[in-house]
Amino acid sequence: MEYTLEHMAKGRVRIRMKSSALSFDQADCIEYYLKRLPFVTSVKTYLRTGGVAITYLGNINSLLKKLDDFSYENVTVPERFGKHSSRKLNEEYKEKLIKTITLRYFMKSVMPQVFGFAYIAIRSLKFIYTGLKSLAKGKVDVSVLDATAIGTSFLLGDFKTAGSIMFLLTIGEILEEWTHKKSVTDLANTMALNTGKVWIKTNGESSLIDSSLIEVEDNVVVNMGNMIPFDGLVVEGDAMVNMVSLTGESTPVHKKVDSYVYAGTVVVEEGEITICVKELSGTTRYDRIVKMIEDSENLKSKVENKAEDLANRLVPYTFIGTGLVWLLTRNISKTLTVLLVDFSCALKLAIPISVLSAIREGRQLDINIKGGKYLEAMAEADTIVFDKTGTLAEATPSVVDIVNFGPGDVNEKFRIAACLEEHFPHSVARAVVNEAKARGLEHEEMHSDVEYIVAHGIVSYVDGLKVMVGSEHFIFQDEGCHVREEYLEVYENLPKEYSHLFYAVEDKLEAVLLIEDPLRKSAAKVVSGLKELGIKKTVMMTGDNDRVASSIAEKVGIDKYYAQVLPDQKAHYVEEVRNNGNTVAMLGDGINDAPALSAADVGIAMDQGAELAREISDVMMMKDDLNLLVTFRKLSMESMKRIDSNYKWIVGINAALILLGVGGFMMPTTSALIHNASTIALSLNNMKNVLKA
């Protein structure tokens, strides 16, 4: 490919293609090609100049070599990748505006007047028919107002006013539709095309890429706790798959090589599989997200529903006002002003766009908000519940030491514990496996099938003996194990600053692994920041022991903590607080947090969390940064302030226009023009970010 290297910095390069401009298809092609490269993190194309800005990881020579190899002819772009481009949407609506304005000028200034009047009369039939259709359904809405204004102008023989009204209404409709569709499209594109990432296996090596770049016959790896992203055939591994929401089967189904699996809310509960993709879900996913944004009443915030309800209820009052003005003034011009300046259209457009824009801004800030309902819930939240590991504490714990509680080689005990833990992608399990490798404790599979009990521990059998790894509650209360008498003092004096992972055989404790679970540096600052932003109560709930929980709560500034809690206990607490009239936000990252995330008014999952937690959450942090929680609270509060401001502006501007029209200071067409212009101006203002970078 021929190109010019225009600018180069570490991790970022800008090139200019040989052609002076890029077509839509060319831009889609080069974006698709570059985004599939594992070391490329983002691509931005500039149609008019033919420029391409690329951010990347590693050595630039690898990128330049791939650019040299690129050609439009050798890259096949999936239809779904460019199907919903904002570039095409903008071009489409620009053409509509130009055609409407050109036709208006032609009919008014070029064609004979009689033809112009005939054209206006024909066009009016559409507006009048729409209004009559609404009336026939028992609705008195904006279309009835428009039809009445146009019909009244015709009855008075004022064709010019009728033509001006229809022209302004058409321009307004195009701009409103364009503004709304662009908001929805921009948001849906970021959610559908830029969020989901999957592990792809190529030549035996795995890499993480955007799900939008996956093609049929690619091999995708699905780990325990993750959703199955595509329909496909299992080509490697075996797993227990929970398909209850798809097929209704109440127990997990065993999937092995040559089994077929389906995308959707299907979770791998145990094991790991590699699937050969047979069906792609990109377009379906996009359409599902657009439908969610536009149609789902459950995801609309109370302010959006309030705006729609108020808009519909105001229409009859507009007619009453119109009638009163006619009775008092007998002036048709003043009467038409009331008809043409209604509050409902601004309410129905500006408020939803404000919410959509806030969701889009959240995505730009690495916060994926799945509906306006959750934006409003975060603004109103007075209580926030934290999980510990992966949220307040780093998701990268490490094993500091192992304490022996019985006869036998402690390294052998560590080796068996690591052998069991390697089957599960939990942060503590990874810490155990990594430390075993660091100590040179390699192992072969010596145990029988492993049973994983969520939030409790692991059970298996080695040489006919029952072995267990898990929490204190699991080992001593659930499994009935005990500490040998000679080790009781050692047990009582286990270091309090560490988390403890217990290893037992049959009914006796054999070893305790000391886990260092470092706090996030930003944890205390984030909790303090949330309190400054109006959060009245902060709570931490963890499966860890009381000693560790107490220490962390004190360091971070948590108001209340609960230790050794189970998943259903977390959810029960959240429900109890909500029932007391509080609005609750819950932050978690594990499979065991899923019930509480569902129970909260707004469930928030961390980026590095389990796929199930991210899928079930209402909001997902797209970066492993706890500070995003404060940003989300600020964004939510500022968005609600903007909506309140919108109400004031809408009422103020439209009331002023009606008063000026009734007072005889403004013609109906001028009022309609200013009304439409103010509605569009408010909507465009609402598309701006509410937070400074």
KOLGUMI-18041 format. One record per residue (C-alpha): residue in one letter; x, y, z. Coordinates in steps of 0.1 Angstrom, whole numbers. Example, Ala and Ser with C-alpha at 12.3 -4.5 7.8 and 13.67 -1.06 7.14 Angstrom:
2
["a",[123,-45,78]]
["s",[137,-11,71]]
END
This chain:
693
["m",[0,0,0]]
["e",[12,35,-8]]
["y",[11,60,20]]
["t",[29,89,35]]
["l",[42,89,71]]
["e",[30,123,85]]
["h",[36,121,122]]
["m",[52,96,145]]
["a",[54,94,183]]
["k",[58,66,208]]
["g",[28,44,205]]
["r",[10,66,179]]
["v",[15,72,142]]
["r",[-5,92,116]]
["i",[-4,84,79]]
["r",[-20,98,48]]
["m",[-32,74,21]]
["k",[-23,79,-15]]
["s",[-58,90,-24]]
["s",[-67,125,-14]]
["a",[-99,113,3]]
["l",[-114,80,16]]
["s",[-148,65,6]]
["f",[-170,50,33]]
["d",[-160,15,21]]
["q",[-123,23,21]]
["a",[-124,37,56]]
["d",[-142,6,68]]
["c",[-117,-16,51]]
["i",[-86,-1,66]]
["e",[-102,2,100]]
["y",[-112,-35,100]]
["y",[-77,-46,88]]
["l",[-58,-26,114]]
["k",[-81,-34,143]]
["r",[-76,-71,138]]
["l",[-39,-67,145]]
["p",[-32,-77,181]]
["f",[-8,-48,188]]
["v",[-32,-21,174]]
["t",[-53,-4,202]]
["s",[-73,22,182]]
["v",[-78,35,146]]
["k",[-94,67,134]]
["t",[-99,76,98]]
["y",[-104,110,82]]
["l",[-125,108,50]]
["r",[-118,142,35]]
["t",[-80,142,39]]
["g",[-73,105,36]]
["g",[-56,104,69]]
["v",[-54,75,94]]
["a",[-44,79,131]]
["i",[-32,47,147]]
["t",[-23,39,183]]
["y",[-3,7,189]]
["l",[18,-13,214]]
["g",[54,-25,208]]
["n",[77,-19,179]]
["i",[66,4,151]]
["n",[84,-17,125]]
["s",[57,-45,130]]
["l",[30,-19,122]]
["l",[48,-5,92]]
["k",[53,-39,78]]
["k",[16,-47,81]]
["l",[8,-13,64]]
["d",[31,-22,35]]
["d",[12,-55,31]]
["f",[-22,-39,31]]
["s",[-44,-36,0]]
["y",[-82,-30,-3]]
["e",[-85,-59,-27]]
["n",[-72,-85,-2]]
["v",[-94,-76,27]]
["t",[-130,-87,30]]
["v",[-149,-66,55]]
["p",[-179,-83,72]]
["e",[-212,-66,64]]
["r",[-219,-59,101]]
["f",[-186,-39,106]]
["g",[-196,-9,84]]
["k",[-234,-14,83]]
["h",[-242,11,111]]
["s",[-217,38,103]]
["s",[-225,74,115]]
["r",[-207,87,84]]
["k",[-234,73,61]]
["l",[-261,85,85]]
["n",[-248,121,84]]
["e",[-246,121,46]]
["e",[-281,108,43]]
["y",[-296,135,64]]
["k",[-275,163,48]]
["e",[-290,152,14]]
["k",[-325,153,29]]
["l",[-320,189,42]]
["i",[-306,201,8]]
["k",[-335,186,-11]]
["t",[-361,201,12]]
["i",[-346,236,11]]
["t",[-340,234,-27]]
["l",[-375,223,-34]]
["r",[-390,250,-12]]
["y",[-370,277,-30]]
["f",[-379,263,-64]]
["m",[-417,262,-57]]
["k",[-417,296,-41]]
["s",[-394,316,-64]]
["v",[-393,298,-98]]
["m",[-426,280,-104]]
["p",[-458,300,-112]]
["q",[-478,308,-80]]
["v",[-507,285,-90]]
["f",[-484,255,-91]]
["g",[-468,265,-58]]
["f",[-503,266,-42]]
["a",[-512,233,-57]]
["y",[-480,217,-44]]
["i",[-487,231,-9]]
["a",[-523,218,-10]]
["i",[-511,183,-20]]
["r",[-484,183,7]]
["s",[-509,194,34]]
["l",[-529,161,29]]
["k",[-501,142,46]]
["f",[-502,164,78]]
["i",[-540,165,79]]
["y",[-542,127,74]]
["t",[-517,121,102]]
["g",[-537,143,126]]
["l",[-570,127,117]]
["k",[-555,93,122]]
["s",[-544,102,158]]
["l",[-579,116,165]]
["a",[-594,84,153]]
["k",[-573,65,178]]
["g",[-585,88,206]]
["k",[-552,106,208]]
["v",[-548,144,210]]
["d",[-511,148,202]]
["v",[-486,171,184]]
["s",[-497,158,150]]
["v",[-533,170,157]]
["l",[-519,205,166]]
["d",[-499,206,133]]
["a",[-529,195,113]]
["t",[-552,221,130]]
["a",[-527,249,123]]
["i",[-523,240,86]]
["g",[-561,233,81]]
["t",[-570,267,97]]
["s",[-546,285,74]]
["f",[-562,268,43]]
["l",[-597,277,55]]
["l",[-586,313,57]]
["g",[-571,311,22]]
["d",[-536,319,36]]
["f",[-516,295,15]]
["k",[-483,312,22]]
["t",[-486,307,59]]
["a",[-496,270,54]]
["g",[-466,265,32]]
["s",[-442,281,57]]
["i",[-456,260,85]]
["m",[-451,228,66]]
["f",[-416,238,55]]
["l",[-406,246,91]]
["l",[-422,214,104]]
["t",[-404,193,78]]
["i",[-370,209,85]]
["g",[-377,204,122]]
["e",[-386,167,117]]
["i",[-354,161,97]]
["l",[-332,178,123]]
["e",[-349,161,152]]
["e",[-348,126,136]]
["w",[-311,132,126]]
["t",[-302,143,161]]
["h",[-319,114,178]]
["k",[-306,87,154]]
["k",[-271,100,156]]
["s",[-272,98,194]]
["v",[-286,63,193]]
["t",[-262,52,166]]
["d",[-231,66,182]]
["l",[-240,50,215]]
["a",[-250,16,200]]
["n",[-218,15,180]]
["t",[-196,21,211]]
["m",[-215,-6,230]]
["a",[-218,-32,202]]
["l",[-185,-28,184]]
["n",[-160,-16,210]]
["t",[-168,-34,243]]
["g",[-169,-72,241]]
["k",[-135,-88,239]]
["v",[-128,-125,235]]
["w",[-98,-148,235]]
["i",[-89,-160,200]]
["k",[-65,-190,195]]
["t",[-42,-188,165]]
["n",[-14,-213,159]]
["g",[-17,-225,195]]
["e",[-13,-190,210]]
["s",[-42,-170,225]]
["s",[-47,-132,222]]
["l",[-75,-109,234]]
["i",[-94,-90,206]]
["d",[-127,-71,200]]
["s",[-155,-96,194]]
["s",[-165,-75,163]]
["l",[-134,-87,146]]
["i",[-141,-124,149]]
["e",[-149,-143,117]]
["v",[-165,-176,109]]
["e",[-141,-206,116]]
["d",[-121,-186,141]]
["n",[-113,-205,173]]
["v",[-124,-188,204]]
["v",[-115,-198,240]]
["v",[-141,-197,267]]
["n",[-130,-200,303]]
["m",[-149,-209,334]]
["g",[-174,-182,345]]
["n",[-175,-166,310]]
["m",[-203,-163,286]]
["i",[-203,-181,253]]
["p",[-201,-153,227]]
["f",[-209,-171,195]]
["d",[-226,-202,182]]
["g",[-200,-228,174]]
["l",[-186,-263,176]]
["v",[-164,-274,205]]
["v",[-130,-284,191]]
["e",[-110,-286,223]]
["g",[-116,-292,261]]
["d",[-147,-300,280]]
["a",[-169,-280,303]]
["m",[-201,-279,323]]
["v",[-224,-253,307]]
["n",[-253,-236,324]]
["m",[-280,-233,297]]
["v",[-310,-226,319]]
["s",[-320,-193,304]]
["l",[-317,-207,268]]
["t",[-332,-242,271]]
["g",[-347,-243,305]]
["e",[-324,-272,316]]
["s",[-320,-267,354]]
["t",[-287,-285,357]]
["p",[-254,-277,338]]
["v",[-249,-297,306]]
["h",[-216,-314,298]]
["k",[-201,-301,266]]
["k",[-171,-319,250]]
["v",[-154,-321,216]]
["d",[-179,-321,187]]
["s",[-207,-307,209]]
["y",[-225,-276,196]]
["v",[-229,-245,219]]
["y",[-250,-214,215]]
["a",[-243,-177,221]]
["g",[-263,-157,247]]
["t",[-268,-160,284]]
["v",[-250,-194,285]]
["v",[-223,-197,312]]
["v",[-193,-221,315]]
["e",[-196,-231,351]]
["e",[-166,-255,351]]
["g",[-138,-263,328]]
["e",[-126,-246,296]]
["i",[-135,-250,259]]
["t",[-124,-238,225]]
["i",[-151,-233,200]]
["c",[-149,-230,162]]
["v",[-172,-201,154]]
["k",[-201,-211,130]]
["e",[-225,-181,135]]
["l",[-216,-145,141]]
["s",[-237,-123,164]]
["g",[-224,-88,156]]
["t",[-254,-75,137]]
["t",[-278,-92,160]]
["r",[-260,-77,190]]
["y",[-261,-42,175]]
["d",[-298,-45,167]]
["r",[-305,-58,202]]
["i",[-287,-29,218]]
["v",[-305,-3,196]]
["k",[-338,-19,206]]
["m",[-328,-17,242]]
["i",[-319,19,239]]
["e",[-350,30,220]]
["d",[-378,7,231]]
["s",[-372,-7,266]]
["e",[-394,11,291]]
["n",[-376,-7,319]]
["l",[-343,10,310]]
["k",[-358,45,307]]
["s",[-351,68,336]]
["k",[-380,84,356]]
["v",[-371,118,341]]
["e",[-375,104,306]]
["n",[-409,89,314]]
["k",[-419,121,332]]
["a",[-410,141,301]]
["e",[-430,119,277]]
["d",[-460,118,300]]
["l",[-459,156,305]]
["a",[-455,162,268]]
["n",[-486,142,260]]
["r",[-507,158,288]]
["l",[-498,193,276]]
["v",[-514,189,241]]
["p",[-551,193,253]]
["y",[-541,224,273]]
["t",[-526,238,241]]
["f",[-560,235,224]]
["i",[-577,250,254]]
["g",[-553,280,252]]
["t",[-558,283,215]]
["g",[-596,285,220]]
["l",[-593,311,247]]
["v",[-571,333,226]]
["w",[-595,331,197]]
["l",[-625,339,220]]
["l",[-607,368,235]]
["t",[-590,383,205]]
["r",[-608,370,174]]
["n",[-573,372,158]]
["i",[-563,342,137]]
["s",[-526,352,137]]
["k",[-524,353,175]]
["t",[-544,320,177]]
["l",[-521,302,153]]
["t",[-491,312,175]]
["v",[-504,291,204]]
["l",[-510,262,181]]
["l",[-475,263,166]]
["v",[-456,268,198]]
["d",[-461,237,219]]
["f",[-440,224,247]]
["s",[-443,187,239]]
["c",[-419,184,210]]
["a",[-390,199,230]]
["l",[-397,177,260]]
["k",[-399,145,239]]
["l",[-366,153,221]]
["a",[-343,172,244]]
["i",[-347,151,276]]
["p",[-341,116,260]]
["i",[-311,130,240]]
["s",[-297,144,273]]
["v",[-298,109,287]]
["l",[-284,92,256]]
["s",[-256,117,255]]
["a",[-247,111,291]]
["i",[-245,73,284]]
["r",[-223,80,253]]
["e",[-201,103,274]]
["g",[-198,75,300]]
["r",[-186,52,273]]
["q",[-160,77,263]]
["l",[-149,78,299]]
["d",[-147,39,300]]
["i",[-180,36,318]]
["n",[-205,14,300]]
["i",[-240,24,313]]
["k",[-268,1,301]]
["g",[-297,24,304]]
["g",[-309,59,316]]
["k",[-325,42,346]]
["y",[-291,34,361]]
["l",[-277,68,354]]
["e",[-305,83,375]]
["a",[-302,56,402]]
["m",[-265,65,406]]
["a",[-274,102,410]]
["e",[-299,93,437]]
["a",[-279,66,455]]
["d",[-273,72,492]]
["t",[-257,38,500]]
["i",[-229,20,482]]
["v",[-219,-16,489]]
["f",[-184,-28,480]]
["d",[-170,-63,475]]
["k",[-133,-64,487]]
["t",[-111,-84,464]]
["g",[-109,-69,429]]
["t",[-126,-37,440]]
["l",[-112,-20,471]]
["a",[-83,-45,471]]
["e",[-62,-53,440]]
["a",[-72,-82,419]]
["t",[-36,-95,420]]
["p",[-31,-111,454]]
["s",[1,-131,461]]
["v",[11,-159,484]]
["v",[35,-147,511]]
["d",[40,-180,530]]
["i",[25,-213,539]]
["v",[21,-224,575]]
["n",[23,-262,583]]
["f",[-4,-277,606]]
["g",[6,-313,605]]
["p",[31,-340,597]]
["g",[45,-342,561]]
["d",[63,-320,537]]
["v",[47,-285,535]]
["n",[59,-282,498]]
["e",[39,-313,489]]
["k",[8,-298,505]]
["f",[14,-266,485]]
["r",[19,-287,453]]
["i",[-15,-304,458]]
["a",[-33,-271,466]]
["a",[-19,-256,434]]
["c",[-29,-287,414]]
["l",[-65,-281,426]]
["e",[-65,-244,423]]
["e",[-52,-243,387]]
["h",[-87,-253,374]]
["f",[-103,-221,385]]
["p",[-97,-186,371]]
["h",[-100,-168,404]]
["s",[-74,-142,415]]
["v",[-65,-162,446]]
["a",[-62,-194,426]]
["r",[-39,-177,402]]
["a",[-18,-165,431]]
["v",[-14,-200,444]]
["v",[-5,-215,410]]
["n",[20,-187,403]]
["e",[37,-191,436]]
["a",[39,-229,431]]
["k",[57,-223,398]]
["a",[80,-198,414]]
["r",[90,-224,440]]
["g",[95,-250,413]]
["l",[67,-272,425]]
["e",[56,-288,392]]
["h",[28,-313,394]]
["e",[9,-339,374]]
["e",[-29,-344,376]]
["m",[-32,-368,405]]
["h",[-67,-361,417]]
["s",[-102,-371,407]]
["d",[-128,-347,393]]
["v",[-127,-314,411]]
["e",[-159,-299,426]]
["y",[-160,-261,429]]
["i",[-184,-246,453]]
["v",[-189,-209,446]]
["a",[-177,-186,475]]
["h",[-167,-217,496]]
["g",[-139,-238,482]]
["i",[-128,-269,463]]
["v",[-132,-306,470]]
["s",[-115,-335,453]]
["y",[-98,-369,461]]
["v",[-61,-378,460]]
["d",[-51,-414,466]]
["g",[-86,-421,480]]
["l",[-84,-392,506]]
["k",[-107,-362,505]]
["v",[-88,-330,501]]
["m",[-103,-295,505]]
["v",[-90,-260,498]]
["g",[-111,-230,508]]
["s",[-122,-204,533]]
["e",[-122,-208,571]]
["h",[-160,-211,571]]
["f",[-159,-238,544]]
["i",[-132,-260,561]]
["f",[-144,-258,597]]
["q",[-181,-253,595]]
["d",[-192,-268,562]]
["e",[-167,-297,561]]
["g",[-163,-302,599]]
["c",[-126,-302,600]]
["h",[-105,-294,631]]
["v",[-70,-282,641]]
["r",[-47,-307,658]]
["e",[-43,-298,695]]
["e",[-6,-292,693]]
["y",[-11,-266,666]]
["l",[-39,-246,683]]
["e",[-15,-218,695]]
["v",[-1,-215,660]]
["y",[-36,-212,646]]
["e",[-46,-185,671]]
["n",[-15,-165,662]]
["l",[-18,-165,624]]
["p",[-8,-131,610]]
["k",[-38,-108,610]]
["e",[-26,-86,581]]
["y",[-30,-115,556]]
["s",[-60,-133,541]]
["h",[-59,-171,548]]
["l",[-65,-200,525]]
["f",[-70,-233,543]]
["y",[-59,-267,531]]
["a",[-73,-298,548]]
["v",[-73,-336,542]]
["e",[-102,-357,555]]
["d",[-111,-340,587]]
["k",[-79,-323,597]]
["l",[-63,-289,588]]
["e",[-30,-295,571]]
["a",[-18,-261,561]]
["v",[-27,-224,558]]
["l",[-16,-202,529]]
["l",[-10,-166,538]]
["i",[-24,-143,510]]
["e",[-14,-107,507]]
["d",[-43,-88,492]]
["p",[-29,-53,487]]
["l",[-53,-23,488]]
["r",[-58,-2,458]]
["k",[-38,31,463]]
["s",[-69,50,453]]
["a",[-94,32,476]]
["a",[-94,56,505]]
["k",[-96,86,482]]
["v",[-125,71,462]]
["v",[-145,64,494]]
["s",[-138,99,506]]
["g",[-148,114,472]]
["l",[-181,95,472]]
["k",[-190,108,506]]
["e",[-182,144,494]]
["l",[-206,137,465]]
["g",[-235,128,489]]
["i",[-231,91,496]]
["k",[-243,88,532]]
["k",[-233,52,539]]
["t",[-205,30,527]]
["v",[-205,-8,533]]
["m",[-180,-35,526]]
["m",[-190,-72,523]]
["t",[-164,-99,519]]
["g",[-160,-136,523]]
["d",[-127,-130,540]]
["n",[-122,-133,578]]
["d",[-131,-106,603]]
["r",[-95,-96,610]]
["v",[-87,-87,574]]
["a",[-121,-71,568]]
["s",[-117,-49,599]]
["s",[-82,-37,590]]
["i",[-93,-28,554]]
["a",[-124,-10,565]]
["e",[-104,11,589]]
["k",[-78,20,564]]
["v",[-102,29,536]]
["g",[-128,47,557]]
["i",[-157,23,553]]
["d",[-187,30,576]]
["k",[-197,-6,581]]
["y",[-183,-40,571]]
["y",[-195,-77,571]]
["a",[-170,-106,570]]
["q",[-174,-142,559]]
["v",[-206,-135,540]]
["l",[-220,-158,513]]
["p",[-234,-146,479]]
["d",[-270,-149,490]]
["q",[-263,-129,522]]
["k",[-249,-101,501]]
["a",[-280,-100,480]]
["h",[-303,-102,511]]
["y",[-285,-73,527]]
["v",[-289,-51,495]]
["e",[-326,-60,493]]
["e",[-331,-52,530]]
["v",[-315,-17,526]]
["r",[-336,-10,495]]
["n",[-368,-20,514]]
["n",[-359,6,540]]
["g",[-362,33,514]]
["n",[-326,37,504]]
["t",[-311,37,469]]
["v",[-283,12,467]]
["a",[-253,10,443]]
["m",[-233,-23,445]]
["l",[-197,-27,432]]
["g",[-184,-62,426]]
["d",[-163,-83,403]]
["g",[-168,-120,410]]
["i",[-193,-147,402]]
["n",[-203,-147,438]]
["d",[-213,-110,435]]
["a",[-238,-116,408]]
["p",[-269,-120,431]]
["a",[-261,-87,449]]
["l",[-254,-69,416]]
["s",[-289,-79,404]]
["a",[-305,-69,436]]
["a",[-291,-34,437]]
["d",[-307,-3,422]]
["v",[-275,-1,401]]
["g",[-250,-30,399]]
["i",[-215,-20,389]]
["a",[-189,-45,377]]
["m",[-151,-40,374]]
["d",[-133,-45,341]]
["q",[-112,-74,353]]
["g",[-142,-92,369]]
["a",[-158,-124,359]]
["e",[-178,-124,327]]
["l",[-210,-133,345]]
["a",[-206,-103,368]]
["r",[-200,-80,339]]
["e",[-229,-94,319]]
["i",[-254,-92,347]]
["s",[-243,-57,359]]
["d",[-262,-25,350]]
["v",[-229,-6,346]]
["m",[-195,-19,336]]
["m",[-162,-1,343]]
["m",[-142,-6,311]]
["k",[-108,1,328]]
["d",[-94,-13,360]]
["d",[-95,21,377]]
["l",[-116,26,409]]
["n",[-116,63,403]]
["l",[-142,57,376]]
["l",[-167,52,404]]
["v",[-164,88,414]]
["t",[-165,99,378]]
["f",[-197,79,373]]
["r",[-213,96,403]]
["k",[-203,130,390]]
["l",[-216,123,355]]
["s",[-249,110,369]]
["m",[-254,141,391]]
["e",[-244,166,364]]
["s",[-267,149,339]]
["m",[-297,152,362]]
["k",[-288,189,367]]
["r",[-288,194,330]]
["i",[-322,178,326]]
["d",[-336,201,353]]
["s",[-321,230,334]]
["n",[-337,217,302]]
["y",[-372,219,318]]
["k",[-366,255,328]]
["w",[-354,265,294]]
["i",[-382,247,275]]
["v",[-409,263,297]]
["g",[-393,297,296]]
["i",[-387,300,258]]
["n",[-420,286,247]]
["a",[-440,306,273]]
["a",[-422,338,260]]
["l",[-430,329,224]]
["i",[-467,324,232]]
["l",[-469,357,251]]
["l",[-452,376,223]]
["g",[-475,360,197]]
["v",[-507,367,217]]
["g",[-495,402,223]]
["g",[-491,408,186]]
["f",[-454,412,186]]
["m",[-445,381,166]]
["m",[-460,364,135]]
["p",[-469,327,138]]
["t",[-443,316,113]]
["t",[-416,335,132]]
["s",[-427,319,165]]
["a",[-426,284,149]]
["l",[-391,291,135]]
["i",[-378,302,169]]
["h",[-396,273,186]]
["n",[-380,247,163]]
["a",[-346,264,164]]
["s",[-346,265,202]]
["t",[-356,228,203]]
["i",[-327,219,181]]
["a",[-303,242,199]]
["l",[-312,225,233]]
["s",[-308,191,217]]
["l",[-274,199,203]]
["n",[-263,214,236]]
["n",[-274,182,253]]
["m",[-251,162,230]]
["k",[-221,180,245]]
["n",[-202,164,274]]
["v",[-213,175,308]]
["l",[-179,167,324]]
["k",[-146,184,314]]
["a",[-119,160,303]]
END
